[in-house]
């Protein structure tokens, strides 16, 4: 979207629910989108909301998110609150006629996801899910290379996703687990970049990084093999710790060649001397790696409200990775390949992801 075009659009009032780390990222991005007025911020921790309000000059501050939905000047909400609150907020916001951007997940329970998405559909409001990697220029280029046929007929996919350090154990306990919390992003990228649905999942998991993660009931390393509806195959590997920084890579091999992207670095300098050749470590975490993607994500949300466009990342795109996470968890526990339609019979007939 160009600045010139945005200046001609009507002003959009936005409220942010959740003023933690990702809420602040979205607040900052929204302050730079022409035509946006940040109307209100809410957080269960009132001090977090007031801090955000002071930093971004937001006039109204609440502890109870329900108060935000009463404001007629709010056209859309950005949901960044704890995961277990998302479904309730979506239902209430839909009934209030507010357009919704929601960080993943909608919920970890498929029935609650369906209730939330039914509320969205009945209200006729616009709903965009927060899978920021779809807005990253590098991942979009991979998708375009497949979609345009540059690499020919796709054969195989490989995704590497490694965090620089594991999150606190308190987060692990309420995260839903590695498949639901971390790998859902990779399931989404697999669908997005290959343009085909995953129909089979085979997974292995281990607890190698931190025994406390295992004691909390989770794994910290996983490898998942997937089969797509178009018969292509792929692998996804996730690890909670890579000592050298945030590691995000993908490769797709096709009949005419391959496309791959590596990590982002703070600079392109390579130092060479008589002992070694080296460069600085990759950007250290997702907020640095995807800063521009988060900005584009908010620009897109505002644009779909201003022009009543179809959201590029739908509620269905949020539901499918949760189904895949359940399939991966069952595969690991039962030590077998799990068909996705064992978990959810509708998965095999879902629409392919949009660009």
C-alpha positions as CSV (number, residue, x, y, z in Angstrom):
1,X,0.0,0.0,0.0
2,X,1.3,3.4,-0.9
3,X,1.2,6.3,1.5
4,X,-0.6,8.4,-1.2
5,X,-3.4,5.9,-1.4
6,X,-3.7,5.5,2.3
7,X,-4.2,9.2,2.9
8,X,-7.4,9.1,0.9
9,X,-8.9,6.2,3.0
10,X,-11.1,6.7,6.0
11,X,-9.6,6.7,9.4
12,X,-9.6,3.4,11.2
13,X,-9.9,3.2,15.0
14,X,-7.9,0.3,16.5
15,X,-7.8,-1.0,20.0
16,X,-5.0,-3.4,21.2
17,X,-5.9,-6.1,23.8
18,X,-2.8,-7.3,25.5
19,X,0.2,-5.0,26.1
20,X,2.9,-7.6,26.4
21,X,5.9,-8.1,24.1
22,X,3.9,-8.8,20.9
23,X,1.3,-6.2,21.8
24,X,4.0,-3.5,21.9
25,X,5.3,-4.7,18.6
26,X,1.9,-4.2,17.0
27,X,1.3,-0.9,18.7
28,X,4.6,0.5,17.3
29,X,3.7,-0.8,13.8
30,X,0.2,0.7,13.9
31,X,1.6,4.1,14.8
32,X,3.3,4.1,11.4
33,X,0.3,3.1,9.3
34,X,-1.4,6.1,7.7
35,X,-5.1,6.4,8.5
36,X,-4.9,4.6,11.9
37,X,-5.9,6.0,15.3
38,X,-4.9,3.9,18.2
39,X,-8.0,4.5,20.4
40,X,-7.5,2.2,23.4
41,X,-5.3,-0.5,25.0
42,X,-6.3,-3.1,27.5
43,X,-4.3,-5.6,29.6
44,X,-5.1,-7.7,32.6
45,X,-2.0,-6.1,34.2
46,X,-3.1,-2.5,34.3
47,X,0.4,-1.1,34.6
48,X,1.3,-2.8,31.3
49,X,-1.6,-1.1,29.6
50,X,-0.7,2.3,31.0
51,X,2.9,1.9,30.0
52,X,1.9,1.2,26.4
53,X,-0.6,4.1,26.4
54,X,2.1,6.5,27.5
55,X,4.7,5.2,25.0
56,X,2.3,5.3,22.0
57,X,0.1,8.2,23.0
58,X,-3.1,6.0,23.3
59,X,-5.9,8.0,25.0
60,X,-7.9,5.2,26.6
61,X,-6.6,2.5,29.0
62,X,-8.5,-0.4,30.4
63,X,-7.9,-3.5,32.5
64,X,-11.1,-5.2,31.3
65,X,-10.9,-5.9,27.6
66,X,-14.7,-5.9,27.4
67,X,-14.7,-2.2,27.9
68,X,-12.9,-1.8,24.6
69,X,-15.7,-3.4,22.7
70,X,-18.2,-0.8,23.9
71,X,-16.3,2.0,22.1
72,X,-18.1,3.1,18.9
73,X,-14.8,4.7,17.6
74,X,-13.1,1.3,17.6
75,X,-13.5,-0.4,14.2
76,X,-11.0,-3.2,14.7
77,X,-9.2,-4.9,17.6
78,X,-5.7,-6.5,17.7
79,X,-5.7,-9.5,20.1
80,X,-2.4,-10.1,21.8
81,X,-3.6,-11.4,25.2
82,X,-2.8,-14.9,26.6
83,X,-3.8,-17.7,24.3
84,X,-6.5,-19.1,26.5
85,X,-8.5,-15.8,26.2
86,X,-8.5,-15.6,22.4
87,X,-11.6,-17.6,21.6
88,X,-13.8,-15.7,24.2
89,X,-12.5,-12.3,22.9
90,X,-13.2,-13.4,19.3
91,X,-16.8,-14.3,20.1
92,X,-17.5,-11.1,22.1
93,X,-15.8,-8.9,19.5
94,X,-17.8,-10.5,16.7
95,X,-21.0,-9.9,18.5
96,X,-19.9,-6.3,19.0
97,X,-19.3,-5.9,15.3
98,X,-15.6,-5.3,15.6
99,X,-13.1,-6.5,12.9
100,X,-10.5,-8.8,14.4
101,X,-6.8,-9.4,14.1
102,X,-5.8,-12.2,16.5
103,X,-2.4,-13.7,17.3
104,X,-2.3,-17.4,17.0
105,X,-3.7,-19.6,18.4
106,X,-7.4,-19.1,18.2
107,X,-7.5,-21.9,20.8
108,X,-6.0,-25.3,21.3
109,X,-9.4,-27.0,21.4
110,X,-11.0,-27.6,18.0
111,X,-14.6,-27.2,19.4
112,X,-13.7,-23.8,20.8
113,X,-12.0,-22.8,17.6
114,X,-15.2,-23.7,15.7
115,X,-17.4,-21.8,18.1
116,X,-15.2,-18.7,17.6
117,X,-15.1,-19.0,13.8
118,X,-18.9,-19.5,13.7
119,X,-19.4,-16.3,15.6
120,X,-17.1,-14.5,13.1
121,X,-19.1,-15.9,10.2
122,X,-22.5,-15.0,11.6
123,X,-21.4,-11.5,12.4
124,X,-20.0,-10.9,8.9
125,X,-16.9,-9.2,10.3
126,X,-13.4,-9.5,9.0
127,X,-11.0,-11.8,10.7
128,X,-7.2,-12.1,10.2
129,X,-4.9,-14.5,12.0
130,X,-1.4,-13.6,13.0
131,X,1.0,-15.8,11.0
132,X,3.6,-13.1,10.4
133,X,6.0,-15.3,8.3
134,X,3.5,-15.0,5.4
135,X,4.3,-11.3,5.2
136,X,8.1,-11.9,5.2
137,X,9.6,-11.0,1.8
138,X,11.9,-14.1,1.8
139,X,9.1,-16.6,2.5
140,X,6.8,-15.0,0.1
141,X,9.5,-15.3,-2.6
142,X,9.7,-19.1,-1.9
143,X,5.9,-19.3,-2.3
144,X,6.1,-17.3,-5.6
145,X,8.8,-19.6,-7.0
146,X,6.6,-22.6,-6.4
147,X,3.3,-20.9,-7.5
148,X,4.9,-19.4,-10.7
149,X,6.5,-22.7,-11.7
150,X,10.1,-21.4,-11.5
151,X,11.3,-24.5,-9.8
152,X,9.0,-26.8,-11.8
153,X,6.9,-29.4,-10.1
154,X,7.7,-29.5,-6.4
155,X,9.1,-32.7,-5.0
156,X,10.3,-32.1,-1.5
157,X,10.3,-29.5,1.3
158,X,12.6,-29.0,4.3
159,X,12.0,-26.5,7.1
160,X,14.4,-25.7,9.9
161,X,13.1,-23.7,12.9
162,X,15.3,-23.3,16.0
163,X,15.0,-20.7,18.8
164,X,18.1,-19.2,20.4
165,X,17.0,-20.3,23.8
166,X,14.0,-22.1,25.4
167,X,11.3,-19.9,27.0
168,X,10.7,-19.9,30.7
169,X,9.2,-23.1,32.2
170,X,6.1,-21.1,33.3
171,X,5.5,-20.4,29.6
172,X,6.1,-24.0,28.6
173,X,3.4,-25.2,31.0
174,X,0.8,-23.0,29.4
175,X,2.0,-23.0,25.8
176,X,0.2,-26.1,24.6
177,X,3.5,-27.8,23.8
178,X,6.1,-27.6,21.0
179,X,3.8,-28.9,18.3
180,X,1.1,-26.4,19.1
181,X,3.2,-23.4,20.2
182,X,6.2,-23.5,18.0
183,X,5.7,-25.9,15.1
184,X,2.3,-24.4,14.1
185,X,4.2,-21.6,12.3
186,X,6.1,-24.3,10.3
187,X,2.9,-26.2,9.5
188,X,1.5,-23.0,8.2
189,X,4.6,-22.3,6.1
190,X,4.6,-25.8,4.7
191,X,1.0,-25.2,3.5
192,X,1.6,-21.7,2.3
193,X,4.8,-22.3,0.4
194,X,3.8,-25.7,-1.2
195,X,0.2,-24.6,-1.9
196,X,-1.1,-28.0,-0.9
197,X,-2.7,-29.5,2.2
198,X,-0.8,-31.9,4.5
199,X,-2.6,-35.3,4.7
200,X,-0.2,-37.5,6.7
201,X,2.2,-36.8,9.6
202,X,4.9,-38.9,11.1
203,X,6.8,-37.4,14.1
204,X,9.6,-38.0,16.5
205,X,10.2,-36.0,19.7
206,X,12.9,-35.8,22.3
207,X,13.8,-33.9,25.5
208,X,17.5,-33.0,25.0
209,X,17.8,-29.3,25.8
210,X,16.5,-28.9,29.3
211,X,15.2,-31.7,31.6
212,X,12.8,-29.2,33.2
213,X,11.0,-29.0,29.9
214,X,10.4,-32.7,30.0
215,X,9.3,-32.5,33.7
216,X,6.8,-29.9,32.5
217,X,5.4,-32.5,30.1
218,X,6.8,-31.2,26.8
219,X,9.6,-32.0,24.3
220,X,12.2,-29.6,23.1
221,X,13.4,-31.2,19.9
222,X,11.2,-32.7,17.1
223,X,11.4,-33.9,13.6
224,X,8.1,-34.3,11.6
225,X,7.8,-35.9,8.2
226,X,4.7,-34.8,6.2
227,X,3.0,-36.0,3.0
228,X,0.9,-33.5,1.0
229,X,-2.3,-34.0,-1.0
230,X,-0.3,-33.6,-4.2
231,X,2.0,-36.5,-3.1
232,X,5.0,-34.3,-2.3
233,X,6.9,-35.0,0.9
234,X,8.6,-32.9,3.4
235,X,10.4,-32.6,6.8
236,X,10.1,-30.0,9.6
237,X,12.6,-29.9,12.4
238,X,12.2,-27.7,15.5
239,X,14.5,-27.2,18.5
240,X,14.1,-24.9,21.5
241,X,17.8,-24.0,21.5
242,X,20.4,-23.0,18.9
243,X,23.4,-21.6,20.6
244,X,24.2,-19.3,17.6
245,X,20.8,-17.5,17.4
246,X,17.5,-17.6,15.7
247,X,17.6,-20.2,12.9
248,X,14.8,-20.0,10.2
249,X,15.4,-21.7,6.9
250,X,13.4,-23.4,4.2
251,X,14.2,-25.3,0.9
252,X,11.9,-26.6,-1.8
253,X,13.2,-28.9,-4.4
254,X,11.4,-29.2,-7.7
255,X,11.7,-30.7,-11.2
256,X,13.4,-27.6,-12.6
257,X,15.6,-26.7,-9.6
258,X,15.2,-25.5,-6.0
259,X,14.5,-22.4,-4.0
260,X,15.9,-21.8,-0.5
261,X,16.3,-19.0,2.0
262,X,18.7,-18.7,4.9
263,X,18.9,-16.7,8.0
264,X,18.9,-12.9,8.3
265,X,21.9,-11.2,9.6
266,X,22.5,-7.7,11.2
267,X,24.9,-7.0,8.4
268,X,26.5,-8.6,5.3
269,X,30.1,-8.2,6.4
270,X,32.4,-11.3,6.2
271,X,35.7,-11.1,8.0
272,X,38.6,-13.0,6.5
273,X,42.1,-13.4,8.0
274,X,44.9,-16.0,8.1
275,X,43.1,-18.1,10.7
276,X,39.4,-18.0,9.8
277,X,36.6,-16.6,7.7
278,X,33.6,-15.5,9.8
279,X,30.6,-13.2,10.1
280,X,28.3,-11.9,12.8
281,X,25.6,-14.3,14.2
282,X,22.1,-14.2,12.8
283,X,19.5,-11.9,14.2
284,X,18.8,-13.2,17.7
285,X,15.0,-13.6,17.9
286,X,11.7,-13.4,16.1
287,X,11.0,-9.7,16.9
288,X,14.2,-8.7,15.1
289,X,13.9,-11.3,12.3
290,X,10.3,-10.4,11.5
291,X,10.1,-6.7,12.3
292,X,9.2,-5.8,8.7
293,X,6.8,-8.7,8.5
294,X,4.9,-7.5,11.6
295,X,4.7,-4.0,10.0
296,X,3.2,-5.4,6.8
297,X,0.8,-7.6,8.8
298,X,-0.7,-4.5,10.5
299,X,-0.7,-2.5,7.2
300,X,-2.7,-5.4,5.7
301,X,-5.2,-5.6,8.6
302,X,-5.9,-1.8,8.2
303,X,-6.2,-2.2,4.4
304,X,-8.8,-5.0,4.6
305,X,-10.9,-2.9,7.0
306,X,-10.6,0.3,4.8
307,X,-11.4,-1.6,1.6
308,X,-13.4,-4.6,3.0
309,X,-11.0,-7.1,1.4
310,X,-10.8,-10.8,2.1
311,X,-8.1,-11.4,4.8
312,X,-5.0,-13.2,3.4
313,X,-4.7,-15.3,6.6
314,X,-8.1,-16.7,7.6
315,X,-9.5,-18.4,10.6
316,X,-9.3,-21.6,8.7
317,X,-5.6,-21.0,8.3
318,X,-5.4,-20.9,12.1
319,X,-7.5,-24.0,12.6
320,X,-5.6,-26.3,10.3
321,X,-2.2,-26.1,12.0
322,X,-3.9,-27.1,15.3
323,X,-5.3,-30.2,13.6
324,X,-1.8,-30.9,12.3
325,X,-0.3,-30.4,15.8
326,X,-2.8,-33.0,17.2
327,X,-1.7,-35.4,14.4
328,X,2.0,-34.9,15.2
329,X,1.4,-35.4,18.9
330,X,-0.6,-38.6,18.3
331,X,2.1,-39.9,15.9
332,X,4.8,-39.3,18.4
333,X,2.8,-41.1,21.2
334,X,1.7,-44.0,19.1
335,X,4.9,-44.3,17.0
336,X,3.1,-44.4,13.7
337,X,2.0,-42.3,10.8
338,X,-1.2,-40.5,11.4
339,X,-3.6,-39.4,8.7
340,X,-4.9,-35.9,9.2
341,X,-8.4,-37.0,8.6
342,X,-8.1,-39.3,11.7
343,X,-8.0,-36.1,13.7
344,X,-10.5,-34.1,11.8
345,X,-12.6,-35.3,8.9
346,X,-12.9,-31.9,7.3
347,X,-9.1,-31.4,6.9
348,X,-8.9,-33.2,3.6
349,X,-11.4,-30.9,1.9
350,X,-10.1,-27.6,3.2
351,X,-9.2,-24.9,0.7
352,X,-5.6,-24.4,-0.2
353,X,-3.9,-21.4,1.5
354,X,-4.0,-18.0,-0.3
355,X,-1.1,-15.8,-1.3
